[in-house]
Amino acid sequence: GGGGGGGGGGHDELPPASRAWLEKLPVLLANLLPSLLAHCARGGDARVNLRLRLVGAVAGLLVGAPSEVLRLHNQGLLVKLLEDESVDVVSHTMALIRESLAEEENRVDSGMAKQQMATKTSAGDLAIATQVRGDQDSEASIGGGIAAELMAEVRRRRFLYDPDVQLRFDALQLQGTLLRQGLQNPNECIEALVVLQADQCAPVQLEALRQLLLEFEKHPSFLLSQFLPGVVRSVAFQRSAFGGLQALRDGGGGGGGGAAGAGA
């Protein structure tokens, strides 16, 4: 228990110069990322691995310094990651953005809980005062806004219908997190969820069904209006992704590489 208490004030024990350097580190990293990405934009597996590490750095900044990621996003860096020639980089980008959203959600929830304090009212009675730090709400909204804009790009690039199953699964999970956090218009998502009921990969189809049922409970009229267009589009989706109308065929694992990863 004692060790945990000491860890919280670690930065306070640093010399002022070191503390100032640490505070500038996110800005320095954000300034370097565009040139680093341009340097390893193309090449063999070694450069793909470097780009994967850069995606991890962006995800870390999204939690720790979202305003810096907003600056990078406005410069087009995150869209470039979604345009990458490597499916792994694109998939990793969507997955880490989703994980960053979930981590920030947990951080804000935890922070709100810890800010509940028993205070004395003027009458002397105990009351619970909930103090929500404004900076937490602000940082969470920056990250959520970036992710919502990227989801629009994901939808524009039709990753939800991509022949690669891992791209479909990561795009779908990102959409699910945004829906849960109220950062997506459900009416824009229902048609894709109907289409993906025809996915031959069972984990994708089941995740789409889970989201569809949740949204149907809240907005039944949305499904009624989007059901027929979704069924119609599912025909073209099956032909594009699987080469024919064979939804949920035996084994449930068609649609390009990565099906095992989607089920993990």
VMD Tcl script that draws the C-alpha trace (Angstrom):
set ca {
  {0.00 0.00 0.00}
  {2.80 2.39 0.90}
  {4.54 1.92 -2.46}
  {1.40 2.92 -4.33}
  {1.13 6.15 -2.39}
  {4.72 7.13 -3.21}
  {4.21 6.53 -6.94}
  {1.57 9.25 -7.26}
  {4.01 12.03 -6.36}
  {6.96 10.82 -8.41}
  {6.97 13.88 -10.68}
  {6.94 16.23 -7.68}
  {10.22 14.73 -6.47}
  {12.00 15.50 -9.77}
  {14.18 18.60 -10.16}
  {12.31 21.49 -11.82}
  {14.34 21.19 -15.03}
  {13.53 17.48 -15.39}
  {9.89 18.11 -14.60}
  {9.72 20.83 -17.25}
  {11.35 18.51 -19.80}
  {8.79 15.77 -19.07}
  {5.95 18.23 -19.52}
  {7.31 19.16 -22.96}
  {7.80 15.54 -24.03}
  {4.33 15.06 -25.58}
  {4.79 18.20 -27.69}
  {8.24 17.08 -28.83}
  {6.94 13.62 -29.73}
  {3.98 15.06 -31.62}
  {6.32 17.36 -33.56}
  {8.48 14.40 -34.59}
  {5.70 12.02 -35.63}
  {4.90 13.48 -39.09}
  {8.53 13.37 -40.23}
  {9.01 9.88 -38.76}
  {5.93 8.63 -40.56}
  {7.08 10.16 -43.83}
  {10.51 8.56 -43.38}
  {9.11 5.04 -43.02}
  {6.01 5.49 -45.19}
  {6.92 2.71 -47.59}
  {9.18 -0.29 -47.53}
  {9.44 -3.83 -46.29}
  {8.34 -5.48 -43.07}
  {10.87 -3.55 -40.99}
  {9.27 -0.24 -41.93}
  {5.78 -1.65 -41.36}
  {6.88 -2.51 -37.83}
  {8.13 1.05 -37.38}
  {4.78 2.43 -38.53}
  {3.02 0.11 -36.10}
  {5.14 1.60 -33.31}
  {4.19 5.09 -34.46}
  {0.52 4.13 -34.28}
  {1.16 3.06 -30.69}
  {2.74 6.44 -29.96}
  {-0.31 8.24 -31.37}
  {-2.61 6.10 -29.23}
  {-0.56 6.94 -26.14}
  {-0.80 10.66 -26.92}
  {-4.55 10.34 -27.47}
  {-4.90 9.39 -23.80}
  {-2.10 11.50 -22.33}
  {-2.10 14.59 -24.56}
  {-5.21 14.61 -26.78}
  {-4.73 18.25 -27.79}
  {-1.47 17.24 -29.50}
  {-3.26 14.45 -31.39}
  {-5.90 16.98 -32.44}
  {-3.11 19.08 -33.94}
  {-1.77 16.02 -35.78}
  {-5.26 15.09 -36.92}
  {-5.79 18.58 -38.33}
  {-2.55 18.08 -40.28}
  {-3.96 14.87 -41.77}
  {-1.64 12.40 -40.03}
  {-4.34 10.06 -38.72}
  {-6.05 9.88 -42.10}
  {-2.66 8.94 -43.61}
  {-2.53 6.00 -41.20}
  {-5.92 4.85 -42.51}
  {-4.55 5.17 -46.06}
  {-1.51 3.00 -45.32}
  {-0.66 0.28 -47.81}
  {-0.35 -2.22 -44.94}
  {-3.60 -3.77 -43.70}
  {-1.87 -4.34 -40.36}
  {-1.21 -0.62 -39.91}
  {-4.79 0.34 -40.80}
  {-6.21 -2.36 -38.54}
  {-3.87 -1.43 -35.70}
  {-4.86 2.23 -36.02}
  {-8.58 1.47 -35.61}
  {-7.96 -1.00 -32.77}
  {-5.72 1.34 -30.76}
  {-8.07 4.29 -31.21}
  {-10.87 2.13 -29.83}
  {-8.71 1.01 -26.91}
  {-7.72 4.62 -26.21}
  {-11.39 5.61 -26.11}
  {-12.16 2.82 -23.68}
  {-9.16 3.71 -21.50}
  {-10.17 7.36 -21.41}
  {-13.73 6.35 -20.55}
  {-12.46 4.29 -17.62}
  {-10.15 7.10 -16.52}
  {-12.95 9.65 -16.45}
  {-15.30 7.28 -14.63}
  {-12.61 6.50 -12.07}
  {-11.73 10.17 -11.66}
  {-15.34 11.09 -11.07}
  {-15.67 8.39 -8.43}
  {-12.53 9.51 -6.61}
  {-13.72 13.10 -6.57}
  {-16.76 12.22 -4.44}
  {-16.12 13.66 -1.00}
  {-18.12 13.86 2.21}
  {-18.55 17.51 3.12}
  {-20.31 19.40 5.88}
  {-23.33 21.41 4.86}
  {-24.20 24.67 6.58}
  {-26.60 22.69 8.78}
  {-23.83 20.34 9.80}
  {-25.19 17.35 7.91}
  {-22.96 15.17 5.76}
  {-23.53 15.45 2.04}
  {-21.83 13.93 -0.99}
  {-20.34 16.49 -3.31}
  {-19.30 15.18 -6.71}
  {-16.48 17.16 -8.24}
  {-15.92 16.43 -11.89}
  {-12.65 17.77 -13.17}
  {-13.26 19.95 -16.19}
  {-9.99 18.98 -17.80}
  {-11.01 15.32 -17.82}
  {-14.28 16.09 -19.58}
  {-12.46 18.35 -22.04}
  {-9.76 15.81 -22.87}
  {-12.31 13.03 -23.25}
  {-14.34 15.17 -25.67}
  {-11.23 15.91 -27.77}
  {-10.39 12.21 -28.11}
  {-13.99 11.30 -28.81}
  {-14.32 14.00 -31.44}
  {-11.17 12.81 -33.21}
  {-12.39 9.21 -33.15}
  {-15.81 10.20 -34.47}
  {-14.22 12.03 -37.42}
  {-12.00 9.04 -38.12}
  {-15.05 6.76 -38.02}
  {-16.56 8.91 -40.77}
  {-13.37 8.27 -42.77}
  {-13.58 4.54 -41.97}
  {-17.13 4.52 -43.26}
  {-16.19 6.50 -46.36}
  {-13.46 3.97 -47.13}
  {-15.98 1.16 -46.63}
  {-13.80 -0.75 -44.16}
  {-17.00 -2.17 -42.64}
  {-17.49 -4.02 -45.94}
  {-13.84 -4.71 -46.75}
  {-12.89 -8.17 -48.07}
  {-10.31 -8.37 -45.26}
  {-12.14 -9.69 -42.21}
  {-9.79 -8.07 -39.70}
  {-10.51 -4.63 -41.14}
  {-14.24 -5.30 -40.94}
  {-13.97 -6.49 -37.35}
  {-11.84 -3.57 -36.15}
  {-14.05 -1.03 -37.92}
  {-17.13 -2.63 -36.38}
  {-15.67 -2.63 -32.88}
  {-14.66 1.02 -33.21}
  {-18.21 1.85 -34.26}
  {-19.57 -0.08 -31.28}
  {-17.43 1.88 -28.82}
  {-18.48 5.18 -30.36}
  {-22.13 4.16 -30.23}
  {-21.82 3.23 -26.56}
  {-20.25 6.58 -25.77}
  {-22.92 8.48 -27.70}
  {-20.47 9.71 -30.33}
  {-22.26 8.30 -33.37}
  {-25.67 8.88 -34.87}
  {-27.27 5.41 -34.62}
  {-29.28 6.04 -37.77}
  {-25.99 6.20 -39.72}
  {-24.91 2.81 -38.35}
  {-28.00 0.61 -38.63}
  {-27.74 -0.17 -42.34}
  {-24.18 -1.49 -41.98}
  {-25.24 -3.64 -39.02}
  {-28.01 -5.16 -41.14}
  {-25.56 -5.76 -44.02}
  {-23.12 -7.54 -41.70}
  {-25.76 -10.07 -40.71}
  {-24.69 -11.66 -44.01}
  {-21.02 -11.84 -42.95}
  {-19.52 -15.31 -43.26}
  {-17.23 -14.65 -40.29}
  {-19.23 -15.54 -37.18}
  {-17.44 -13.10 -34.78}
  {-18.18 -10.19 -37.13}
  {-21.80 -11.24 -37.61}
  {-22.35 -11.72 -33.87}
  {-20.80 -8.36 -32.95}
  {-22.97 -6.66 -35.57}
  {-26.02 -8.45 -34.17}
  {-25.13 -7.37 -30.62}
  {-24.93 -3.73 -31.69}
  {-28.09 -4.04 -33.76}
  {-30.12 -5.42 -30.86}
  {-28.87 -2.71 -28.51}
  {-29.82 0.03 -30.95}
  {-33.17 -1.61 -31.74}
  {-34.09 -1.45 -28.06}
  {-33.41 2.30 -28.03}
  {-34.46 3.27 -31.57}
  {-36.81 0.64 -33.10}
  {-37.93 3.00 -35.87}
  {-34.34 3.28 -37.17}
  {-34.22 -0.44 -37.92}
  {-37.58 -0.34 -39.69}
  {-36.35 2.39 -42.03}
  {-32.88 0.89 -42.64}
  {-33.72 -2.81 -42.82}
  {-34.63 -3.06 -46.52}
  {-31.68 -0.93 -47.76}
  {-29.41 -3.08 -45.59}
  {-30.72 -6.32 -47.08}
  {-30.30 -4.96 -50.60}
  {-26.73 -3.82 -49.92}
  {-25.88 -7.17 -48.30}
  {-26.17 -8.82 -51.73}
  {-23.42 -6.63 -53.19}
  {-21.39 -7.03 -49.98}
  {-21.46 -10.83 -50.18}
  {-20.46 -10.82 -53.83}
  {-17.62 -8.37 -53.20}
  {-16.26 -9.95 -50.01}
  {-16.98 -13.64 -50.63}
  {-17.64 -14.03 -54.35}
  {-21.21 -15.20 -53.92}
  {-24.35 -15.34 -51.81}
  {-23.25 -17.85 -49.19}
  {-23.76 -16.08 -45.88}
  {-22.68 -18.06 -42.80}
  {-21.47 -21.03 -44.77}
  {-20.02 -24.02 -42.91}
  {-17.14 -22.99 -40.65}
  {-18.17 -19.31 -40.70}
  {-14.69 -18.10 -41.58}
  {-14.58 -16.66 -45.08}
  {-13.51 -13.26 -46.26}
  {-9.77 -12.91 -46.43}
  {-6.97 -13.32 -43.94}
  {-7.22 -12.58 -40.29}
  {-10.41 -14.45 -39.39}
  {-8.68 -16.16 -36.51}
  {-7.53 -12.80 -35.20}
  {-11.06 -11.41 -35.40}
  {-12.33 -14.25 -33.29}
  {-9.63 -13.77 -30.65}
}
mol new
graphics top color blue
foreach p $ca { graphics top sphere $p radius 0.5 }
foreach p [lrange $ca 0 end-1] q [lrange $ca 1 end] { graphics top cylinder $p $q radius 0.2 }
display resetview
